[in-house]
Amino acid sequence: MDRIVINDLEVFYSVGVTGEERAHPQRLLLTVELFTDLSAAAVTDDLRRTIDYYAVSHRLLRFGDGRSWKLIESLASDIAGILLAELKPAKVAVEVKKFIIPEARYVSVRIERP
């Protein structure tokens, strides 16, 4: 299956177990993979025959506005849900990277949904 990948999109969302941690948006990196047949777009060179990754990235940049999550697991699941509902790919994978543990480069969660 073909796929479109948006790799390490920098967003600022309110995520954390404690209210203090959720009080201010923090930097996260999102990687999104959208699995879809790209053959028609490749043959026709027509944006309408594919998933517009520019529009997807702007949707994700605004996705956290006015919202908060305790767990990055919930966030990843919510992102997967809206992408599946709005874009209708065959499958979606979402990875959320959080920079919360000073001794670790990052902590991440990756989910896949059909």
Phi, psi and omega in degrees: 000137177289162178206151173252132182238127169253114190255123175055052174289123181278122178230165177232106182236158175271108182222132175164153182292319182268154176299325178298318180292328180275354186297329181227138178302143178238158182289131174227156171244131179248134168242126183236132175242125179248113183269120183200162177279117182259006186296319180295319178295321181295320182286319186268343184057039186242119181302330180292348182261013181220186174260125183284100184294333176295314178296321178298315182296321178290326175297317181289326178298328181265351189301327182274356182301120177073013182235161174211157179224148173277322187240142175291339175298315179294318178301311180301318180295319178296318178297313179302318181299315181289324179294319177296316182292318186275326188251342178059042174289164177293327181201156176224143172237137181229128173241132177244124177252131181236142185249072189248334182259112185303328183277354180244146177301314173192168171244140180221158173233136177233128178234155173230137178226135178281000000 
